[in-house]
Amino acid sequence: MSFKSIMVASLCAMALFASCGTADANRTIVTEVPERPAGQADMLGFAAEPMDSVRIGVVGLGMRGADAANRLTLVPGARVTAICDIDTARINKVMARYASRNYGPVATYGGEEESWKQLCEDPNVDLVYVVTDWKHHTPIALYAMEQGKHTAIEVPAASTLEEIWDLINTSEKTRKHCMMLENCVYDFFEMNTLNMAQQGLFGEVLHTEGSYIHNLDEFWPAYANNWRLEFNKERRGDVYPTHGVGPACQLLDIHRGDRMTTLVAMDTKAVNGPAAWKKMFGEEADTFANGDHTMTMIRTANGKTIQIQHDVVNPRPYSRMYQLTGTKGFANKYPVSQYAFEPEQLDSATVPDHQNLSAHGAISPEQHAALVEKYTHPIIREVGDVAKKVGGHGGMDYIMDYRLVYCLLNGLPLDMDVYDLAEWCALTPLSEISIANGSAPVEVPDFTRGGWDKVKGYRHAFKK
């Protein structure tokens, strides 16, 4: 699907939902939930047959893909068997790196717009790992699943509701995994905090926050053919929500006992976005849709709330916010990593100076260290040191790949399923609809089509 086609589909969907969508007494815009195609079943808790090894084909060898193509060769049980890029120079660079390590054989596909189809058809590939520009994510994943391959897609996996439903339906039809490569759920702080939450340290988690605050001014020229700045020029709403919303949703057990029901979004006017365009091309943009700063508020079925922000053009320190408010405690990663608890939530034998604990302030660095030592996530204990050595955003990229391969090898449900992909990516079109209609509330579709309470609580799967 071309970028133009995606835009036309998105704009048509906005017009349809704004004019034809039903509204309740609160004037909530309701988007369509298509019926599940006959003969299909949901993918909740789905586990494929175990594999002896996972043969991986990497599509896209640019900013993220080249690193992934190398990193995957270091994951136990994984084997990169094919790579693909439209630019043969990128292929040659990766192959030279493989040759220096005597790694292979690796098939290569490239030089043409749809060379990726050949990789998807390769019988020596089990998993297609998509690391292209955003507009190619969904078409490649759909074709890969139709060819009998599991699919892992860089963020965001989809940017329109049409693409999201296509991925869900195809995954359900083919019984193939379709996972989004959201690395931020594997950050050490996020994982340790999730472990604490799952063990009840924060009481009931009521509110979570996340964001993508990252000034991309120095990075815009690195995106081939200017695809990312062009995406911001053409689309309004939170166009990159998954780093913030993914960890927030795991804390709230989204579609594992709760679900997002309604969102409201608003944005500032576009100032630095158009300025970035002028800096790149030396002329004013005819239009620039994306506001400099976008905010989205979400309510869940169980009365919880989520706040998500997006800002990639203003001079702010990097932040994913990552915050939770519970009935018995609090956690916050940015700008300073800190925890606060009701004193009775912590073990006096483990936490030093326990008698001076107060929920009115953050625990001390010594208490923080003791807490993390006790509640380090099992996955971090298992591969954290290796992840730091391999690298990739502090190691979280490696853990993401390790867990994907681990679950496939052992026939376990993946850490993120196609409905996580759908819910997290849906913030883009749904926030766009809300803003286009005066920040009206928009109903979040139940992408599980009734199964959101089938699984009880978010948990990572482990072999017995």
C-alpha positions as CSV (number, residue, x, y, z in Angstrom):
1,M,0.0,0.0,0.0
2,S,1.5,3.4,-1.0
3,F,1.8,6.3,1.3
4,K,-0.8,8.1,-0.8
5,S,-3.2,5.1,-0.4
6,I,-2.7,5.1,3.4
7,M,-3.5,8.8,3.5
8,V,-6.6,8.5,1.4
9,A,-7.8,5.6,3.6
10,S,-7.2,7.5,6.8
11,L,-8.9,10.7,5.6
12,C,-11.9,8.7,4.3
13,A,-12.1,6.9,7.6
14,M,-12.1,10.2,9.5
15,A,-14.9,11.6,7.3
16,L,-16.9,8.4,7.7
17,F,-16.5,8.2,11.5
18,A,-17.2,11.9,11.9
19,S,-20.3,11.9,9.7
20,C,-21.7,8.4,10.0
21,G,-20.4,7.1,13.3
22,T,-23.0,6.7,16.0
23,A,-22.8,8.8,19.2
24,D,-24.1,8.2,22.7
25,A,-25.5,10.8,25.1
26,N,-22.0,12.1,25.7
27,R,-21.4,12.6,22.0
28,T,-18.7,9.9,21.9
29,I,-17.6,9.0,18.3
30,V,-17.9,5.3,17.8
31,T,-15.8,3.5,15.2
32,E,-16.8,0.3,13.5
33,V,-15.8,-3.1,14.9
34,P,-16.1,-5.4,11.9
35,E,-17.4,-8.9,12.5
36,R,-14.8,-11.6,12.8
37,P,-14.6,-13.5,9.4
38,A,-16.4,-16.8,9.4
39,G,-14.2,-19.7,10.6
40,Q,-11.7,-17.6,12.5
41,A,-10.9,-17.5,16.2
42,D,-9.0,-15.1,18.4
43,M,-5.3,-15.3,19.0
44,L,-5.5,-14.6,22.8
45,G,-3.0,-16.8,24.5
46,F,-2.0,-18.4,21.2
47,A,1.2,-20.4,21.1
48,A,2.7,-21.9,17.9
49,E,4.4,-25.3,17.8
50,P,7.9,-25.3,19.3
51,M,10.8,-24.8,17.0
52,D,14.3,-26.3,17.0
53,S,15.7,-23.0,15.8
54,V,14.1,-19.7,14.5
55,R,15.2,-18.8,11.0
56,I,14.8,-15.1,10.5
57,G,14.6,-12.9,7.4
58,V,15.3,-9.2,8.1
59,V,13.6,-6.7,5.7
60,G,15.0,-3.2,5.9
61,L,18.7,-2.5,6.7
62,G,18.6,1.2,7.5
63,M,18.9,3.0,10.8
64,R,17.4,0.2,12.9
65,G,17.6,-2.7,10.5
66,A,21.4,-3.1,10.2
67,D,21.7,-3.2,14.0
68,A,18.9,-5.8,14.2
69,A,20.5,-7.9,11.5
70,N,23.6,-8.1,13.6
71,R,22.0,-8.3,17.0
72,L,19.8,-11.3,16.1
73,T,22.8,-13.4,15.2
74,L,23.8,-13.2,18.9
75,V,20.5,-14.5,20.3
76,P,20.5,-18.2,21.3
77,G,18.4,-20.3,18.9
78,A,18.1,-17.6,16.3
79,R,19.6,-17.8,12.8
80,V,19.5,-15.0,10.3
81,T,19.0,-16.8,7.0
82,A,17.9,-13.9,4.7
83,I,18.2,-10.1,4.5
84,C,16.5,-7.6,2.2
85,D,16.8,-3.9,1.3
86,I,16.0,-1.8,-1.8
87,D,19.5,-0.3,-1.5
88,T,22.0,-3.0,-2.4
89,A,24.8,-1.0,-0.8
90,R,23.2,-1.6,2.6
91,I,23.0,-5.3,1.8
92,N,26.6,-5.4,0.9
93,K,27.6,-3.6,4.2
94,V,25.7,-6.1,6.3
95,M,27.1,-9.1,4.3
96,A,30.6,-7.8,4.8
97,R,30.1,-7.7,8.5
98,Y,28.8,-11.3,8.4
99,A,31.8,-12.4,6.3
100,S,34.2,-10.9,8.8
101,R,32.6,-13.3,11.4
102,N,32.3,-16.2,9.0
103,Y,28.6,-16.1,9.5
104,G,26.3,-17.7,7.0
105,P,24.9,-18.8,4.7
106,V,22.5,-15.8,4.3
107,A,20.3,-15.2,1.2
108,T,20.1,-11.7,-0.1
109,Y,17.1,-10.0,-1.8
110,G,17.2,-6.4,-3.0
111,G,17.4,-3.7,-5.6
112,E,13.7,-3.5,-6.4
113,E,10.7,-2.0,-4.7
114,E,9.1,-5.4,-3.9
115,S,12.2,-7.5,-3.4
116,W,10.8,-8.2,0.1
117,K,8.2,-10.5,-1.4
118,Q,11.0,-12.9,-2.4
119,L,12.2,-13.0,1.2
120,C,8.7,-13.7,2.5
121,E,8.5,-16.6,0.0
122,D,11.9,-18.1,1.1
123,P,11.3,-21.6,2.5
124,N,14.3,-21.1,4.8
125,V,12.6,-18.2,6.7
126,D,10.3,-18.9,9.7
127,L,10.0,-15.3,11.0
128,V,9.9,-12.1,8.9
129,Y,11.4,-9.2,10.9
130,V,10.2,-5.9,9.4
131,V,12.4,-2.8,9.9
132,T,11.4,-0.6,7.0
133,D,9.9,2.9,6.9
134,W,6.4,3.0,8.5
135,K,4.4,3.0,5.3
136,H,5.7,-0.5,4.3
137,H,5.2,-2.2,7.7
138,T,1.7,-3.5,7.2
139,P,1.9,-4.6,3.6
140,I,5.0,-6.6,4.2
141,A,3.6,-8.2,7.4
142,L,0.4,-9.2,5.7
143,Y,2.2,-10.8,2.8
144,A,4.6,-12.6,5.2
145,M,1.7,-14.2,7.1
146,E,0.0,-15.2,3.9
147,Q,3.2,-17.0,3.0
148,G,3.1,-18.9,6.3
149,K,5.6,-16.8,8.3
150,H,5.4,-15.4,11.7
151,T,5.9,-11.6,11.7
152,A,7.6,-9.1,13.9
153,I,7.2,-5.5,13.0
154,E,9.0,-2.4,14.1
155,V,7.0,0.4,15.7
156,P,4.5,1.6,14.7
157,A,3.3,-1.5,13.0
158,A,0.2,0.3,11.5
159,S,-1.1,3.8,11.3
160,T,-4.7,3.4,10.2
161,L,-7.7,1.4,11.5
162,E,-7.9,-0.4,8.2
163,E,-4.3,-1.6,8.5
164,I,-4.9,-2.6,12.1
165,W,-7.9,-4.7,11.3
166,D,-6.1,-6.3,8.3
167,L,-3.3,-7.4,10.6
168,I,-5.7,-8.8,13.2
169,N,-7.8,-10.7,10.6
170,T,-4.7,-12.1,8.8
171,S,-3.1,-13.2,12.0
172,E,-6.3,-15.0,13.1
173,K,-6.8,-16.5,9.6
174,T,-3.3,-17.8,9.2
175,R,-2.7,-18.7,12.9
176,K,0.7,-16.9,12.7
177,H,2.1,-14.5,15.3
178,C,2.0,-10.8,14.5
179,M,4.0,-9.0,17.1
180,M,5.1,-5.4,17.2
181,L,8.8,-4.8,18.2
182,E,8.1,-2.5,21.1
183,N,11.4,-2.4,22.9
184,C,10.5,0.0,25.7
185,V,8.6,-2.6,27.6
186,Y,12.0,-4.3,28.1
187,D,13.7,-1.3,29.7
188,F,15.2,-2.4,33.1
189,F,13.3,0.2,35.1
190,E,10.0,-0.6,33.4
191,M,10.4,-4.4,33.9
192,N,11.4,-4.1,37.5
193,T,8.5,-1.8,38.2
194,L,6.1,-4.1,36.4
195,N,7.4,-7.0,38.6
196,M,6.7,-4.8,41.7
197,A,3.2,-4.0,40.5
198,Q,2.4,-7.6,39.8
199,Q,3.5,-8.5,43.3
200,G,1.2,-5.8,44.7
201,L,3.7,-3.2,46.0
202,F,1.7,-0.3,44.6
203,G,-1.7,-1.6,45.7
204,E,-4.2,-1.1,42.9
205,V,-2.7,0.7,39.9
206,L,-5.1,3.5,39.1
207,H,-3.2,5.8,36.6
208,T,-0.3,5.4,34.2
209,E,1.5,7.8,32.0
210,G,3.8,7.5,29.0
211,S,5.2,9.6,26.2
212,Y,7.7,10.0,23.4
213,I,9.4,13.3,24.0
214,H,12.5,13.4,21.8
215,N,13.7,16.3,19.8
216,L,14.5,14.8,16.3
217,D,16.0,18.0,14.8
218,E,19.4,16.4,14.2
219,F,17.9,13.1,13.0
220,W,15.5,14.3,10.3
221,P,18.1,14.1,7.4
222,A,18.9,10.5,8.3
223,Y,15.4,9.2,7.3
224,A,15.6,8.0,3.6
225,N,13.6,10.1,1.2
226,N,12.4,12.2,4.2
227,W,9.7,9.7,5.0
228,R,9.4,10.5,8.8
229,L,9.1,14.2,8.6
230,E,6.7,13.8,5.7
231,F,4.6,11.6,7.8
232,N,4.4,14.3,10.5
233,K,3.6,16.8,7.8
234,E,0.6,14.8,6.5
235,R,-0.8,13.3,9.7
236,R,-2.3,14.9,12.8
237,G,-2.6,13.1,16.2
238,D,-0.1,11.1,18.1
239,V,1.8,9.5,15.3
240,Y,4.3,7.6,17.5
241,P,2.5,6.5,20.6
242,T,3.7,2.9,21.3
243,H,6.9,3.6,23.4
244,G,4.7,5.4,26.0
245,V,1.5,3.5,25.9
246,G,3.0,0.0,25.7
247,P,4.5,-0.1,29.3
248,A,1.4,1.8,30.6
249,C,-0.9,-0.9,29.2
250,Q,1.0,-3.8,30.6
251,L,0.7,-2.2,34.1
252,L,-3.0,-2.1,33.7
253,D,-3.5,-5.6,32.2
254,I,-5.1,-4.2,29.0
255,H,-7.1,-6.9,27.2
256,R,-6.2,-9.2,30.1
257,G,-8.9,-8.2,32.4
258,D,-9.3,-4.5,31.5
259,R,-9.5,-2.6,28.2
260,M,-9.2,1.0,26.9
261,T,-12.7,2.3,26.3
262,T,-12.6,6.1,25.5
263,L,-9.9,8.6,24.6
264,V,-9.8,12.4,24.1
265,A,-6.9,14.1,22.3
266,M,-5.7,17.6,21.7
267,D,-2.7,19.3,20.3
268,T,-0.9,22.6,20.1
269,K,-0.5,24.5,16.8
270,A,2.4,23.5,14.5
271,V,5.4,25.8,14.9
272,N,8.6,23.9,15.0
273,G,7.3,21.2,12.8
274,P,7.0,23.6,9.8
275,A,10.3,25.2,10.8
276,A,12.0,21.8,10.5
277,W,10.5,21.4,7.1
278,K,11.8,24.8,6.0
279,K,15.2,24.0,7.4
280,M,15.3,20.7,5.4
281,F,14.0,22.1,2.1
282,G,14.5,25.9,2.2
283,E,10.9,26.7,1.6
284,E,7.7,26.9,3.6
285,A,5.5,23.8,3.9
286,D,2.2,24.2,2.1
287,T,0.5,22.6,5.1
288,F,1.8,20.9,8.2
289,A,-0.8,18.7,10.0
290,N,1.0,17.5,13.2
291,G,0.8,19.8,16.1
292,D,4.1,20.4,18.0
293,H,2.8,18.7,21.1
294,T,0.0,16.1,21.3
295,M,-1.8,14.9,24.5
296,T,-4.1,11.9,24.7
297,M,-6.2,10.9,27.8
298,I,-7.7,7.4,28.0
299,R,-10.2,5.8,30.3
300,T,-10.5,2.0,30.8
301,A,-13.4,-0.3,31.5
302,N,-12.3,-0.7,35.1
303,G,-12.1,3.1,35.8
304,K,-8.4,3.5,35.3
305,T,-6.8,6.3,33.3
306,I,-3.8,6.7,31.0
307,Q,-2.1,9.9,29.8
308,I,0.1,9.8,26.6
309,Q,2.2,12.7,25.1
310,H,4.1,13.1,21.8
311,D,6.6,15.9,21.0
312,V,9.5,15.5,18.6
313,V,10.2,19.1,17.6
314,N,10.7,21.1,20.8
315,P,13.9,21.5,22.9
316,R,13.0,19.2,25.8
317,P,15.1,16.5,27.5
318,Y,14.3,13.0,26.3
319,S,11.4,11.4,28.2
320,R,9.0,8.5,28.0
321,M,7.5,9.7,31.3
322,Y,6.7,6.2,32.5
323,Q,4.7,6.9,35.7
324,L,2.2,5.0,37.7
325,T,0.0,6.0,40.6
326,G,-1.3,3.2,42.8
327,T,-3.4,3.2,46.0
328,K,-0.3,2.3,48.0
329,G,2.6,3.6,46.0
330,F,4.1,5.5,43.1
331,A,6.8,5.1,40.5
332,N,8.3,7.5,38.0
333,K,11.3,7.1,35.7
334,Y,11.6,10.6,34.1
335,P,13.2,13.1,34.9
336,V,14.4,11.2,38.0
337,S,13.9,7.5,38.7
338,Q,12.0,7.3,42.0
339,Y,9.6,5.3,44.1
340,A,7.3,6.2,47.0
341,F,5.3,3.8,49.1
342,E,3.1,3.5,52.1
343,P,5.6,2.1,54.7
344,E,3.7,-1.1,55.2
345,Q,4.2,-2.1,51.6
346,L,7.9,-2.7,52.1
347,D,9.7,-5.3,54.1
348,S,11.5,-3.8,57.0
349,A,14.1,-6.6,56.9
350,T,15.0,-5.7,53.3
351,V,14.7,-2.0,53.1
352,P,17.2,0.0,55.2
353,D,16.0,2.8,57.4
354,H,12.5,1.5,57.1
355,Q,11.3,3.4,60.2
356,N,11.7,6.7,58.4
357,L,9.7,5.7,55.3
358,S,6.9,8.1,54.3
359,A,4.6,8.2,51.3
360,H,5.1,11.9,51.2
361,G,8.6,11.6,49.6
362,A,10.7,9.3,47.4
363,I,12.6,6.5,49.0
364,S,16.3,7.1,49.4
365,P,19.0,5.9,47.0
366,E,20.0,3.2,49.4
367,Q,16.4,2.0,49.8
368,H,15.9,2.2,46.0
369,A,18.9,0.0,45.5
370,A,17.7,-2.6,48.0
371,L,14.2,-2.6,46.5
372,V,15.6,-3.2,43.0
373,E,17.8,-6.0,44.2
374,K,14.8,-7.8,45.7
375,Y,12.4,-7.1,42.8
376,T,14.7,-7.4,39.8
377,H,12.6,-9.0,37.1
378,P,13.4,-12.6,36.4
379,I,14.1,-11.9,32.7
380,I,16.6,-9.1,33.7
381,R,18.3,-11.5,36.1
382,E,18.5,-14.1,33.4
383,V,19.9,-12.0,30.5
384,G,20.4,-8.5,31.8
385,D,24.2,-8.6,31.8
386,V,24.4,-10.1,28.3
387,A,21.9,-7.5,27.1
388,K,24.1,-4.7,28.4
389,K,27.1,-6.1,26.6
390,V,25.3,-6.5,23.3
391,G,23.7,-3.1,23.6
392,G,20.8,-1.6,21.7
393,H,19.1,1.2,23.8
394,G,20.9,0.0,26.9
395,G,20.1,-3.7,26.3
396,M,16.3,-3.6,25.9
397,D,16.6,-4.3,22.1
398,Y,18.5,-7.5,22.9
399,I,16.0,-8.6,25.5
400,M,13.1,-7.9,23.1
401,D,14.8,-10.2,20.5
402,Y,15.8,-12.8,23.1
403,R,12.2,-13.1,24.4
404,L,10.7,-13.3,20.9
405,V,13.0,-16.2,20.0
406,Y,12.7,-17.8,23.4
407,C,8.9,-18.0,23.2
408,L,9.0,-19.3,19.6
409,L,11.6,-22.0,20.5
410,N,9.5,-23.2,23.5
411,G,6.0,-22.9,21.9
412,L,4.9,-20.2,24.3
413,P,2.6,-17.2,23.9
414,L,4.6,-14.1,22.9
415,D,5.1,-11.3,25.3
416,M,3.1,-9.0,23.0
417,D,0.3,-10.3,20.7
418,V,-1.5,-8.8,17.7
419,Y,-4.1,-7.1,20.0
420,D,-1.4,-5.2,21.9
421,L,-0.2,-4.1,18.4
422,A,-3.7,-3.0,17.6
423,E,-4.5,-1.1,20.8
424,W,-1.1,0.7,21.0
425,C,-1.1,1.7,17.3
426,A,-4.8,2.7,17.3
427,L,-3.9,5.8,19.3
428,T,-2.7,7.4,16.0
429,P,-5.9,7.2,14.0
430,L,-8.2,7.6,17.1
431,S,-6.4,10.7,18.4
432,E,-6.5,12.1,14.9
433,I,-10.3,11.6,14.8
434,S,-10.7,13.2,18.3
435,I,-8.6,16.3,17.3
436,A,-10.4,16.7,14.0
437,N,-13.7,16.8,15.8
438,G,-12.8,19.4,18.4
439,S,-11.2,17.0,20.9
440,A,-14.4,14.9,21.0
441,P,-14.3,11.6,23.0
442,V,-13.7,8.6,20.7
443,E,-14.6,5.1,21.6
444,V,-11.6,2.7,21.5
445,P,-12.6,-0.4,19.6
446,D,-12.5,-3.8,21.3
447,F,-9.9,-5.3,19.0
448,T,-10.3,-8.7,20.7
449,R,-14.0,-8.6,19.7
450,G,-15.3,-9.6,23.1
451,G,-12.2,-11.5,24.5
452,W,-10.6,-8.8,26.5
453,D,-11.4,-10.5,29.8
454,K,-10.5,-14.0,28.7
455,V,-6.9,-13.8,30.0
456,K,-6.5,-12.8,33.6
457,G,-3.6,-10.5,34.1
458,Y,-0.5,-9.7,32.1
459,R,2.3,-12.2,32.6
460,H,5.4,-13.3,30.7
461,A,5.4,-17.0,29.7
462,F,8.2,-19.3,30.8
463,K,9.0,-22.9,29.9
464,K,8.2,-25.4,32.8
